[in-house]
Amino acid sequence: MAPHYNVIFNRAGDELWEELKQQLGAGNYHPELPITMSVPKERFFTRPGSILQPADRFLYQALIDNVMDQLEEALDRERSFSHVPSDDDERVFVSNHECWEKFQKSVAAICGGNAFVLKADIASYFERLPQHHLVNLMSAANASPEIVNLLEEMMLAFRERNSFGIVQGVYPSDVLGNFFLSDLDAYCELADICSSRYVDDIYMGFGSEADARRGLASLIETLRKDDLHLNEYKSRIMPALEVIKEESAVDRLFDDIRDEIVDDEAYERASPYGFEAEWEDEDEKDNDAEDEDQVGELENAAVERLMENISEYAGYEDQIEKFCLPILRSAESDSAIEYVLENLKEKPHQTRLYFSYISKFTRTDHEVVGALQNLISDEAVSDYQRMFLLAALLNAKTVRRSTVNTALQWLHNRSVAKETRAMAAIFAAKHGGPQQKRTVRTSYEDEPSDYVRSAILYASKYLTSVERKTCKRAWGGHNTINALIAKAI
């Protein structure tokens, strides 16, 4: 969550491109390390989550855009269903729920024609993906050598010269991660194995349990050649009938609800299905009147009923939340507020989804704002949760002075993740009193992190016009990012 980077794309995109073009033309472009923090997973495990510096993010996407057609031609879309390129200029991929539905139909077809199914998941796939093999595959797909070479240099730089792994959570990596397993799709085709996958979630059909065991051993050996391994916790051989029962129970429920609300505008805007809701940029909201124009009432109560009865579907809570909350958020239905507030702390892996939903109500619901502020003092809350907690409260009309003081304490605490400290600076500058705002401003000189310093510059938009001009003049020339932010604000 980086409003100070997002504003560059929204309001200084032309300047960003000119700066990058000059670097590329002069031959002095050098990729920088990503901004990386620990993101919660299920059962309180974590994974690295990264965003890129704006110039790197721009170029990474541009390079992938230029080779997308060649990579797509190498994919077997009868077996691979994730991240399908969109013909819509406003979208990178066809909507996730459309792709997921086709994937589920393919899995159902595998189950219908086979007695046993190998359900496989690759452990830490994006962290372990071998870059060298990926580069060779891109070259074999007739991708431009110049683009492939620059992509290889970027991937190495992003991983500190480690040739394994690609950054996770950005569109170009989604493309590359899906493309890499085109080799596996080809292997299944040659071996005459029915298969279907969504990135690294793989289903393979076999006529007998013995065949499935041999297929599992062969898959393990095939992946091992690239130093990839199956997740033993998520991978197993199952009777096809059991897979159908497990995979389709909630999907049938979603299908029934989708049929009921197919013409509902709130559903169309949300485009849900097992994926996170988009997070709106607070900086782009000009006033409450504009927000009200965007609201679409939920015409059908089916989604609300499902959330109310979620306890009846043990084991499927996450899928239901990911399906329902984007729709309820789009319709600004407050029916799930109590449920989300109760689970914010206990289900950190749903942090982004929960706070995306709850942020819709922090402008108008004082009880929601109060509940979130009470959570701030909880020491068990991770830095990732704190970052989104502050982001959600950014929209509140007023907050307690003590809440701003806590944010300032996080800003000055070097043991807190810099991503959270950056958000704390922005939050305190917006909601703080004069002395608290001054504390944010004077923190710049002693701040060791360029990422946090650029957030403090961005936060100066909440200061007086005289102070803002002073900050832009004093700090805008410190580096390229600051210059772009100064232009944007």
C-alpha positions, 0 to 999 in steps of 0.5 A: 500500500503505497499512495506516494508511489501510486500518485506518480502513475496517476499524476506524473506518468508522462514525466516518469516515462520521459525519465525512464526513456532518458535512462534507457537511451543513455544506457544508464538504467539500473533496476533497483531492489523491490520494496518487500515486506512479510505478507501473512498466509494461512495458519500465521505463516508468511511470504514475501510481498513486493512492489517495484520502484515506479520506473522498474514497474513501468519497464517490467510491464512494458517489456512483458506487453511486448512479448505477451503475444509470443508467450501466449502462443506457447501456452495450451489454453486447453490446459492452462486457464490463469491470466488470459490476456484481455482485448480490453485496453483498460485491463491486463487480463480477462476477469479472474472469475471468468477464467476460474469458471473455465478452470473449474469446468475443466477440472470437472471434465477430468473428474468425469473421465478418470477414476483418480485425480492427482491434485498438486501444488508447487511449494513456494513456486514464485520464490523458487522458479528458475530464471535461467530456464524461464529465459530459455523458454522465452527465447524458444517462444521467439521473444525478442532477444533484446527484451529477453536479455533486459528481462533477465537482468531485471529478474536478477537485480530484483533477487539480488543476483540470485537466479531463482525466483521472481517478484510476486504480486505484479502483472508481469510476474503473473504472466511469467509464472503462468508461462513457465509451466507451459513445459509441464502442459507439453509434458502432459500432452505428450504423455496423454495425461488429462491435465488442468491448471491455474498457475501452479494449482495442477489437476491430473487425471488417471484411470487407476490409483496405481497410474496416479501414483506413477504420475505423482512420481513422474511429476516430482522428478520432472519438477525436481529437475528445475529445483521445484518441489510439491507442497506435501500439505496441499498435494494428494491423490484422490478418487475423482468423485471425492474431488467433484464433491470437494471442489464443486460444493461451494462452486455450485452455491456460487453459481446459484447466487450468480444466476440470481444476481447476474443483472445486479450492477454491484455484482458486475462492478465487483467481478468477484470469485475467489480473488481480492477486491480492488483497493481504491486510492483515497487520493483519487476521491474528491468528495462525498458527492462523487462517492455517492454517485458510484454507489449501487444498491445490492438489488438481491439479498442472496450474497448477504444471506450467504455471508450471514450463514457462512458458519454453515460452510465449515472449511469454505469460509475463505472462498465465501469471503472472497466471493461475497465481500467484493460484491458487498463492498461495491454495493456499500452493504454494511451487512458484513461489518460485524463479521469482518471486525470480529475476524480482522485479527484472527485471519491476517491472511485476509488482511487486504480483503477485509480492510478493502471492504471495511474502508468503505465505511470509515467515512460515515460509520463512527463505530467502525472507526472506533473499533479500528482505532481500538485495534491499533494498540494490539501488539499481536497485530503485524506490520502488514495489518498495521499498514492497511489499518492506517490506510483504512482509517485514512478515509475517516473524517476524524480520529483520536489524537492518541491514534495519531500519536501511535502512528508517530511512534511507529514512524520513529520506531526503526524496528517497524517495517518501513512500509508501515512507517511510510503509511504512518507518516501519511496518516499522521500528516492528514489527521494530526494537529499542528504539532503532530504535522510538524513532527512528521515534517521534521522527521525527514532529515533523520529518516534513513529510508528513502522510501519513508522520506518520499512518503513524508514528502507526499504527506506534505500535501496535507500541510499548509500551502506555504509548508508544502512549497517549502518541502517540495523545494527542499526535498524535491531534488533529492532523487528521481522519486522525490522529483516525481512526487513533487510534480504530482502533488 
